[in-house]
């Protein structure tokens, strides 16, 4: 996903979803600090929190 607009659209859709969602990705300041702040995350196999 290349643009901030696309990231924001996905975040809006995921927040509106009533089901449990699993999202896999990479560290990104927009996502980490704004769009998904406060959501539950889990560590990967190497112990890095995502």
Beta strands, then each sheet from edge to edge (+ up, - down):
end
